[in-house]
């Protein structure tokens, strides 16, 4: 999780929402990533997706059986779908996401027995540090936002 937090800090430093992820394969290799939708102009460039893609590319296989994914924020629906399709064995996450969390905040996607794979899930790991990073980031954004109702016309 500490590597994921480092990735999240890097994301914040470049203006991306501070979420970081690390996939550790069964053989010990690690692949880390941070959020990059803004820089990549890609709504799917979440930290989890980018880490899964890097690990899959290195393995030459989209199935990451036996892998663990650590992420600083509870995954969304899209990322839960990728976790299921990649056959990630276990998920560790930090802060809950009451707005888009699909592990237990809004949905219980990864526990749904109708799906063909259910990874082991552990939440709340370094949750305070993960949450504080997000709070600080969005507090800074609000401070620098134009006043409500302001226009960009000259």
NUTI-14432 format. One line per 5 residues: their letters; for each residue y negated, x negated, z negated of N, C-alpha, C, O. Coordinates in nm, 4 decimals. Example, Ala and Ser with C-alpha at 12.3 -4.5 7.8 and 13.67 -1.06 7.14 Angstrom:
2
as) 0.5690,-1.3190,-0.7800,0.4500,-1.2300,-0.7800,0.3300,-1.3200,-0.7800,0.3319,-1.4236,-0.8465 | 0.2250,-1.2850,-0.7080,0.1060,-1.3670,-0.7140,-0.0030,-1.2900,-0.7870,-0.1138,-1.3409,-0.8039
REM end
This chain:
154
xxxxx) 0.1195,-0.0814,0.0000,0.0000,0.0000,0.0000,-0.1257,-0.0856,0.0000,-0.2286,-0.0458,0.0545 | -0.1173,-0.2005,-0.0598,-0.2369,-0.2865,-0.0615,-0.2745,-0.3321,0.0799,-0.3928,-0.3441,0.1119 | -0.1744,-0.3574,0.1640,-0.2030,-0.3921,0.3041,-0.2671,-0.2732,0.3759,-0.3584,-0.2912,0.4566 | -0.2207,-0.1544,0.3474,-0.2796,-0.0343,0.4071,-0.4243,-0.0182,0.3605,-0.5111,0.0182,0.4399 | -0.4506,-0.0448,0.2338,-0.5881,-0.0376,0.1830,-0.6783,-0.1398,0.2517,-0.7941,-0.1109,0.2817
xxxxx) -0.6253,-0.2580,0.2763,-0.7039,-0.3588,0.3495,-0.7384,-0.3089,0.4892,-0.8504,-0.3284,0.5363 | -0.6437,-0.2451,0.5549,-0.6696,-0.1875,0.6875,-0.7757,-0.0781,0.6784,-0.8629,-0.0683,0.7647 | -0.7682,0.0036,0.5744,-0.8670,0.1105,0.5557,-1.0064,0.0521,0.5347,-1.1042,0.1037,0.5889 | -1.0157,-0.0527,0.4581,-1.1459,-0.1195,0.4372,-1.2001,-0.1728,0.5690,-1.3199,-0.1634,0.5959 | -1.1120,-0.2285,0.6508,-1.1557,-0.2787,0.7814,-1.2078,-0.1628,0.8667,-1.3111,-0.1757,0.9325
xxxxx) -1.1375,-0.0512,0.8659,-1.1829,0.0660,0.9420,-1.3240,0.1057,0.8992,-1.4104,0.1298,0.9835 | -1.3467,0.1124,0.7691,-1.4791,0.1489,0.7186,-1.5853,0.0507,0.7660,-1.6970,0.0907,0.7990 | -1.5510,-0.0767,0.7694,-1.6484,-0.1797,0.8081,-1.6914,-0.1686,0.9539,-1.7960,-0.2212,0.9919 | -1.6112,-0.1003,1.0357,-1.6469,-0.0839,1.1773,-1.6851,0.0604,1.2100,-1.6941,0.0985,1.3267 | -1.7075,0.1402,1.1050,-1.7556,0.2758,1.1244,-1.6502,0.3809,1.1479,-1.6830,0.4945,1.1823
xxxxx) -1.5245,0.3462,1.1305,-1.4152,0.4436,1.1446,-1.3835,0.5026,1.0068,-1.4084,0.4388,0.9045 | -1.3294,0.6227,1.0045,-1.2872,0.6821,0.8782,-1.1842,0.5882,0.8158,-1.0870,0.5506,0.8814 | -1.2049,0.5500,0.6893,-1.1209,0.4463,0.6279,-0.9806,0.4919,0.5887,-0.9544,0.5292,0.4744 | -0.8926,0.4875,0.6867,-0.7505,0.5140,0.6643,-0.6739,0.3966,0.7222,-0.7009,0.3528,0.8340 | -0.5789,0.3460,0.6461,-0.4953,0.2358,0.6912,-0.3489,0.2699,0.6729,-0.3129,0.3496,0.5863
xxxxx) -0.2650,0.2092,0.7545,-0.1209,0.2349,0.7486,-0.0429,0.1077,0.7767,-0.0892,0.0183,0.8475 | 0.0771,0.1017,0.7192,0.1688,-0.0097,0.7426,0.3088,0.0474,0.7592,0.3551,0.1266,0.6772 | 0.3756,0.0062,0.8664,0.5174,0.0380,0.8842,0.5944,-0.0876,0.8483,0.5693,-0.1948,0.9034 | 0.6880,-0.0741,0.7558,0.7787,-0.1845,0.7248,0.9164,-0.1450,0.7734,0.9726,-0.0438,0.7315 | 0.9699,-0.2273,0.8630,1.1028,-0.2020,0.9186,1.2105,-0.2436,0.8193,1.1840,-0.3156,0.7231
xxxxx) 1.3297,-0.1980,0.8439,1.4429,-0.2310,0.7573,1.4646,-0.3818,0.7479,1.5134,-0.4310,0.6461 | 1.4285,-0.4565,0.8543,1.4465,-0.6022,0.8527,1.3293,-0.6761,0.7870,1.3280,-0.7992,0.7840 | 1.2316,-0.6024,0.7349,1.1197,-0.6629,0.6631,0.9937,-0.6845,0.7456,0.8879,-0.7114,0.6887 | 1.0015,-0.6736,0.8771,0.8803,-0.6911,0.9584,0.7825,-0.5783,0.9296,0.8217,-0.4641,0.9054 | 0.6530,-0.6131,0.9330,0.5477,-0.5163,0.9037,0.4491,-0.5068,1.0191,0.4179,-0.6054,1.0859
xxxxx) 0.4012,-0.3842,1.0403,0.3037,-0.3573,1.1451,0.1952,-0.2695,1.0843,0.2216,-0.1583,1.0385 | 0.0736,-0.3210,1.0846,-0.0350,-0.2484,1.0196,-0.1400,-0.2052,1.1203,-0.1538,-0.2638,1.2277 | -0.2136,-0.1013,1.0833,-0.3179,-0.0482,1.1703,-0.4177,0.0302,1.0864,-0.3910,0.0664,0.9718 | -0.5320,0.0550,1.1458,-0.6348,0.1382,1.0837,-0.6762,0.2469,1.1819,-0.6437,0.2409,1.3004 | -0.7476,0.3448,1.1315,-0.7997,0.4504,1.2189,-0.8877,0.3886,1.3261,-0.9629,0.2949,1.2995
xxxxx) -0.8781,0.4422,1.4489,-0.9618,0.3926,1.5582,-0.9957,0.4988,1.6622,-1.0135,0.4639,1.7789 | -1.0055,0.6271,1.6257,-1.0386,0.7274,1.7266,-1.1754,0.7073,1.7906,-1.1922,0.7323,1.9099 | -1.2726,0.6627,1.7130,-1.4084,0.6470,1.7658,-1.4130,0.5336,1.8675,-1.4591,0.5522,1.9801 | -1.3656,0.4173,1.8278,-1.3709,0.3002,1.9165,-1.2835,0.3167,2.0403,-1.3185,0.2691,2.1483 | -1.1705,0.3836,2.0249,-1.0770,0.3965,2.1369,-1.0994,0.5227,2.2198,-1.0367,0.5407,2.3242
xxxxx) -1.1894,0.6106,2.1730,-1.2125,0.7390,2.2408,-1.0807,0.8148,2.2545,-1.0494,0.8704,2.3597 | -1.0048,0.8154,2.1455,-0.8702,0.8718,2.1467,-0.8457,0.9460,2.0158,-0.8326,0.8836,1.9105 | -0.8396,1.0774,2.0219,-0.8183,1.1590,1.9024,-0.6846,1.1300,1.8345,-0.6672,1.1609,1.7166 | -0.5907,1.0714,1.9074,-0.4590,1.0419,1.8492,-0.4524,0.9039,1.7844,-0.3460,0.8650,1.7364 | -0.5607,0.8297,1.7814,-0.5590,0.6927,1.7305,-0.5710,0.6872,1.5782,-0.6495,0.6095,1.5239
xxxxx) -0.4925,0.7701,1.5104,-0.4862,0.7640,1.3647,-0.4089,0.6388,1.3240,-0.3283,0.5867,1.4011 | -0.4338,0.5921,1.2044,-0.3692,0.4707,1.1550,-0.2164,0.4801,1.1637,-0.1499,0.3857,1.2062 | -0.1621,0.5945,1.1230,-0.0170,0.6123,1.1236,0.0394,0.5987,1.2650,0.1381,0.5287,1.2873 | -0.0246,0.6663,1.3592,0.0219,0.6654,1.4981,0.0170,0.5228,1.5537,0.1113,0.4775,1.6185 | -0.0932,0.4531,1.5279,-0.1089,0.3177,1.5799,-0.0060,0.2220,1.5189,0.0469,0.1359,1.5892
xxxxx) 0.0229,0.2359,1.3893,0.1238,0.1504,1.3249,0.2635,0.1816,1.3783,0.3426,0.0906,1.4032 | 0.2937,0.3106,1.3958,0.4235,0.3504,1.4517,0.4381,0.2979,1.5940,0.5449,0.2489,1.6308 | 0.3333,0.3072,1.6738,0.3388,0.2563,1.8118,0.3650,0.1053,1.8132,0.4460,0.0574,1.8927 | 0.2977,0.0311,1.7266,0.3160,-0.1144,1.7230,0.4595,-0.1498,1.6826,0.5212,-0.2380,1.7424 | 0.5118,-0.0813,1.5818,0.6484,-0.1083,1.5370,0.7501,-0.0704,1.6450,0.8461,-0.1437,1.6687
xxxxx) 0.7290,0.0428,1.7095,0.8200,0.0873,1.8149,0.8209,-0.0095,1.9321,0.9261,-0.0412,1.9876 | 0.7022,-0.0556,1.9688,0.6910,-0.1529,2.0791,0.7673,-0.2810,2.0448,0.8399,-0.3346,2.1285 | 0.7509,-0.3291,1.9234,0.8183,-0.4526,1.8815,0.9701,-0.4365,1.8789,1.0442,-0.5300,1.9093 | 1.0150,-0.3169,1.8423,1.1595,-0.2897,1.8349,1.2195,-0.2544,1.9699,1.3401,-0.2674,1.9908 | 1.1353,-0.2102,2.0603,1.1872,-0.1609,2.1870,1.2587,-0.0285,2.1709,1.3493,0.0038,2.2478
xxxxx) 1.2176,0.0489,2.0700,1.2823,0.1763,2.0419,1.1828,0.2649,1.9680,1.1149,0.2184,1.8765 | 1.1734,0.3911,2.0063,1.0815,0.4815,1.9383,1.1364,0.5297,1.8051,1.0619,0.5830,1.7229 | 1.2648,0.5115,1.7832,1.3236,0.5501,1.6555,1.3195,0.4319,1.5602,1.3704,0.3239,1.5902 | 1.2586,0.4542,1.4465,1.2405,0.3488,1.3466,1.3252,0.3789,1.2233,1.2757,0.3794,1.1106 | 1.4519,0.4036,1.2467,1.5456,0.4366,1.1395,1.5419,0.3291,1.0317,1.5496,0.2099,1.0616
xxxxx) 1.5301,0.3713,0.9080,1.5270,0.2777,0.7953,1.3883,0.2258,0.7620,1.3727,0.1505,0.6659 | 1.2867,0.2644,0.8393,1.1504,0.2151,0.8165,1.0796,0.2955,0.7080,1.1113,0.4116,0.6823 | 0.9826,0.2294,0.6455,0.8940,0.2925,0.5486,0.7530,0.2881,0.6044,0.7092,0.1860,0.6574 | 0.6825,0.3991,0.5924,0.5431,0.4069,0.6324,0.4590,0.4251,0.5073,0.4807,0.5187,0.4303 | 0.3631,0.3356,0.4871,0.2666,0.3485,0.3775,0.1312,0.3786,0.4401,0.0880,0.3084,0.5316
xxxxx) 0.0642,0.4820,0.3916,-0.0658,0.5202,0.4457,-0.1565,0.5618,0.3301,-0.1105,0.6187,0.2311 | -0.2843,0.5332,0.3438,-0.3779,0.5559,0.2346,-0.4146,0.7024,0.2140,-0.4641,0.7385,0.1072 | -0.3914,0.7874,0.3137,-0.4273,0.9282,0.3047,-0.3093,1.0135,0.3499,-0.2378,0.9771,0.4433 | -0.2897,1.1251,0.2845,-0.1844,1.2191,0.3234,-0.1922,1.2487,0.4735,-0.2983,1.2876,0.5223 | -0.0839,1.2315,0.5466,-0.0852,1.2530,0.6915,-0.1150,1.3967,0.7335,-0.0857,1.4924,0.6618
xxxxx) -0.1743,1.4080,0.8523,-0.2047,1.5367,0.9142,-0.0804,1.5879,0.9884,0.0239,1.5225,0.9891 | -0.0931,1.7053,1.0504,0.0186,1.7622,1.1265,0.0660,1.6708,1.2389,0.1861,1.6514,1.2574 | -0.0290,1.6147,1.3139,0.0082,1.5267,1.4252,0.0887,1.4075,1.3747,0.1923,1.3729,1.4314 | 0.0406,1.3457,1.2687,0.1082,1.2266,1.2164,0.2430,1.2618,1.1547,0.3376,1.1837,1.1642 | 0.2527,1.3788,1.0915,0.3829,1.4226,1.0390,0.4821,1.4408,1.1532,0.5994,1.4061,1.1396
xxxxx) 0.4358,1.4947,1.2653,0.5230,1.5081,1.3818,0.5728,1.3735,1.4292,0.6905,1.3587,1.4620 | 0.4840,1.2747,1.4332,0.5249,1.1394,1.4753,0.6235,1.0787,1.3762,0.7182,1.0112,1.4168 | 0.6026,1.1015,1.2476,0.6930,1.0502,1.1443,0.8327,1.1082,1.1650,0.9325,1.0368,1.1555 | 0.8386,1.2364,1.1928,0.9677,1.3024,1.2159,1.0343,1.2478,1.3416,1.1516,1.2107,1.3381 | 0.9613,1.2423,1.4521,1.0199,1.1964,1.5788,1.0614,1.0489,1.5736,1.1585,1.0093,1.6381
xxxxx) 0.9884,0.9683,1.4973,1.0224,0.8267,1.4849,1.1369,0.8037,1.3860,1.1883,0.6924,1.3747 | 1.1759,0.9080,1.3153,1.2834,0.8997,1.2155,1.2497,0.8010,1.1032,1.3364,0.7290,1.0538 | 1.1224,0.7994,1.0643,1.0800,0.7165,0.9510,1.1615,0.7601,0.8290,1.1709,0.8795,0.8005 | 1.2198,0.6656,0.7578,1.3061,0.6990,0.6437,1.2270,0.7430,0.5217,1.2677,0.8344,0.4499 | 1.1127,0.6770,0.4982,1.0346,0.7138,0.3805,0.8859,0.6980,0.4062,0.8416,0.6090,0.4789
xxxxx) 0.8107,0.7870,0.3443,0.6654,0.7880,0.3521,0.6102,0.7674,0.2127,0.6534,0.8314,0.1168 | 0.5137,0.6770,0.2028,0.4383,0.6544,0.0797,0.2925,0.6764,0.1164,0.2435,0.6169,0.2124 | 0.2224,0.7609,0.0418,0.0813,0.7788,0.0718,-0.0023,0.7774,-0.0547,0.0475,0.7970,-0.1655 | -0.1311,0.7535,-0.0345,-0.2249,0.7435,-0.1460,-0.2869,0.8767,-0.1819,-0.2279,0.9558,-0.2555 | -0.4058,0.9016,-0.1299,-0.4829,1.0196,-0.1660,-0.4337,1.1451,-0.0940,-0.3897,1.1396,0.0208
xxxxx) -0.4423,1.2576,-0.1638,-0.4168,1.3873,-0.1011,-0.5310,1.4172,-0.0050,-0.6424,1.3675,-0.0215 | -0.5016,1.4997,0.0962,-0.6045,1.5432,0.1900,-0.6097,1.6955,0.1903,-0.5343,1.7603,0.2631 | -0.6985,1.7530,0.1090,-0.7040,1.8984,0.0980,-0.7516,1.9689,0.2246,-0.7352,2.0903,0.2364 | -0.8099,1.8959,0.3193,-0.8606,1.9582,0.4417,-0.7589,1.9582,0.5555,-0.7505,2.0558,0.6300 | -0.6813,1.8501,0.5702,-0.5869,1.8438,0.6821,-0.4482,1.7921,0.6429,-0.3647,1.7689,0.7303
xxxxx) -0.4229,1.7743,0.5166,-0.2946,1.7196,0.4722,-0.1780,1.8111,0.5036,-0.1797,1.9294,0.4694 | -0.0772,1.7562,0.5687,0.0376,1.8367,0.6115,0.1669,1.7978,0.5410,0.2750,1.8395,0.5825 | 0.1566,1.7178,0.4342,0.2756,1.6826,0.3568,0.2936,1.7805,0.2415,0.4043,1.8276,0.2153 | 0.1813,1.8113,0.1717,0.1902,1.9118,0.0653,0.0592,1.9844,0.0370,0.0607,2.0865,-0.0318 | -0.0532,1.9360,0.0869,-0.1802,2.0015,0.0560,-0.1963,2.1344,0.1294,-0.2239,2.2362,0.0660
xxxxx) -0.1798,2.1356,0.2609,-0.1903,2.2588,0.3393,-0.0538,2.3078,0.3860,-0.0268,2.4279,0.3873 | 0.0304,2.2147,0.4237,0.1632,2.2466,0.4763,0.2651,2.1556,0.4085,0.2292,2.0548,0.3477 | 0.3896,2.1915,0.4195,0.5002,2.1119,0.3652,0.5892,2.0692,0.4821,0.7105,2.0897,0.4804 | 0.5276,2.0108,0.5812,0.5932,1.9801,0.7074,0.7170,1.8923,0.6900,0.8225,1.9216,0.7462 | 0.7043,1.7865,0.6137,0.8145,1.6895,0.6057,0.9316,1.7380,0.5218,1.0384,1.6767,0.5230
xxxxx) 0.9130,1.8467,0.4494,1.0216,1.9033,0.3690,1.0864,2.0232,0.4370,1.1798,2.0820,0.3825 | 1.0387,2.0598,0.5540,1.0880,2.1779,0.6241,1.2306,2.1533,0.6746,1.2528,2.0711,0.7635 | 1.3246,2.2242,0.6177,1.4665,2.2070,0.6506,1.5008,2.2529,0.7922,1.6087,2.2219,0.8426 | 1.4102,2.3262,0.8566,1.4352,2.3691,0.9938,1.4197,2.2538,1.0922,1.4689,2.2608,1.2048 | 1.3517,2.1482,1.0500,1.3327,2.0315,1.1358,1.4525,1.9395,1.1235,1.5270,1.9460,1.0257
xxxxx) 1.4711,1.8536,1.2228,1.5919,1.7708,1.2265,1.5846,1.6429,1.1435,1.6801,1.5653,1.1417 | 1.4732,1.6199,1.0751,1.4611,1.4985,0.9931,1.3632,1.5251,0.8795,1.2567,1.5829,0.9012 | 1.3987,1.4835,0.7595,1.3112,1.4938,0.6439,1.3085,1.3581,0.5727,1.4050,1.3213,0.5057 | 1.1990,1.2845,0.5870,1.1898,1.1559,0.5178,1.1688,1.1758,0.3676,1.1217,1.2807,0.3236 | 1.2039,1.0750,0.2911,1.1705,1.0745,0.1489,1.0191,1.0567,0.1388,0.9605,0.9806,0.2158
xxxxx) 0.9558,1.1258,0.0452,0.8097,1.1219,0.0328,0.7698,1.0887,-0.1094,0.8218,1.1459,-0.2052 | 0.6757,0.9942,-0.1220,0.6151,0.9616,-0.2498,0.4646,0.9588,-0.2309,0.4130,0.8782,-0.1535 | 0.3948,1.0453,-0.3002,0.2500,1.0511,-0.2896,0.1823,0.9977,-0.4141,0.2462,0.9775,-0.5174 | 0.0528,0.9751,-0.4035,-0.0272,0.9342,-0.5186,-0.0274,0.7856,-0.5473,-0.0780,0.7447,-0.6518 | 0.0266,0.7031,-0.4594,0.0303,0.5583,-0.4821,-0.1071,0.4997,-0.4472,-0.1538,0.5118,-0.3340
xxxxx) -0.1692,0.4376,-0.5436,-0.3059,0.3849,-0.5307,-0.4011,0.4937,-0.4804,-0.4920,0.4673,-0.4017 | -0.3780,0.6162,-0.5275,-0.4568,0.7314,-0.4842,-0.6041,0.7167,-0.5194,-0.6904,0.7509,-0.4386 | -0.6338,0.6670,-0.6371,-0.7748,0.6547,-0.6780,-0.8492,0.5570,-0.5875,-0.9600,0.5867,-0.5429 | -0.7907,0.4427,-0.5601,-0.8559,0.3444,-0.4726,-0.8716,0.3993,-0.3313,-0.9757,0.3804,-0.2685 | -0.7691,0.4669,-0.2813,-0.7748,0.5252,-0.1475,-0.8813,0.6338,-0.1402,-0.9604,0.6381,-0.0460
xxxxx) -0.8829,0.7204,-0.2394,-0.9802,0.8292,-0.2431,-1.1224,0.7794,-0.2585,-1.2144,0.8321,-0.1958 | -1.1408,0.6778,-0.3418,-1.2754,0.6237,-0.3630,-1.3309,0.5629,-0.2351,-1.4494,0.5779,-0.2053 | -1.2478,0.4957,-0.1609,-1.2901,0.4380,-0.0334,-1.3403,0.5481,0.0615,-1.4429,0.5316,0.1275 | -1.2689,0.6580,0.0675,-1.3100,0.7709,0.1513,-1.4391,0.8349,0.0989,-1.5296,0.8644,0.1769 | -1.4476,0.8562,-0.0319,-1.5690,0.9156,-0.0892,-1.6907,0.8293,-0.0613,-1.7959,0.8802,-0.0226
xxxxx) -1.6767,0.6987,-0.0809,-1.7889,0.6070,-0.0557,-1.8302,0.6094,0.0913,-1.9492,0.6096,0.1229 | -1.7330,0.6112,0.1793,-1.7612,0.6127,0.3223,-1.8402,0.7374,0.3607,-1.9425,0.7273,0.4284 | -1.7939,0.8543,0.3182,-1.8610,0.9782,0.3569,-1.9941,0.9963,0.2843,-2.0857,1.0576,0.3392 | -2.0065,0.9450,0.1639,-2.1350,0.9467,0.0934,-2.2371,0.8662,0.1731,-2.3515,0.9089,0.1887 | -2.1965,0.7501,0.2235,-2.2842,0.6681,0.3060,-2.3218,0.7373,0.4354,-2.4359,0.7272,0.4806
xxxxx) -2.2288,0.8061,0.4943,-2.2566,0.8803,0.6176,-2.3594,0.9909,0.5929,-2.4516,1.0100,0.6722 | -2.3423,1.0637,0.4818,-2.4356,1.1729,0.4518,-2.5760,1.1192,0.4253,-2.6750,1.1826,0.4620 | -2.5844,1.0031,0.3620,-2.7144,0.9412,0.3324,-2.7905,0.9080,0.4599,-2.9132,0.9176,0.4637 | -2.7187,0.8692,0.5636,-2.7818,0.8257,0.6879,-2.7855,0.9346,0.7946,-2.8292,0.9096,0.9070 | -2.7401,1.0550,0.7605,-2.7398,1.1643,0.8574,-2.8806,1.2224,0.8698,-2.9565,1.2226,0.7729
xxxxx) -2.9154,1.2713,0.9885,-3.0465,1.3361,1.0035,-3.0497,1.4642,0.9201,-2.9452,1.5244,0.8955 | -3.1686,1.5064,0.8765,-3.1787,1.6288,0.7965,-3.1225,1.7487,0.8721,-3.1284,1.7540,0.9949 | -3.0693,1.8423,0.7995,-3.0126,1.9622,0.8607,-3.1190,2.0341,0.9425,-3.2320,2.0522,0.8973 | -3.0817,2.0744,1.0623,-3.1754,2.1425,1.1495,-3.2593,2.0495,1.2357,-3.3325,2.0960,1.3231 | -3.2500,1.9195,1.2128,-3.3269,1.8234,1.2916,-3.2704,1.8172,1.4329,-3.1498,1.8315,1.4530
xxxx) -3.3559,1.7964,1.5281,-3.3116,1.7842,1.6668,-3.3356,1.6424,1.7141,-3.4095,1.5660,1.6520 | -3.2725,1.6088,1.8240,-3.2884,1.4746,1.8778,-3.3899,1.4717,1.9910,-3.3997,1.3726,2.0633 | -3.4659,1.5806,2.0069,-3.5661,1.5850,2.1126,-3.6880,1.5012,2.0749,-3.7269,1.4976,1.9582 | -3.7489,1.4334,2.1735,-3.8661,1.3519,2.1429,-3.9881,1.4348,2.1093,-4.0944,1.3795,2.0813
REM end
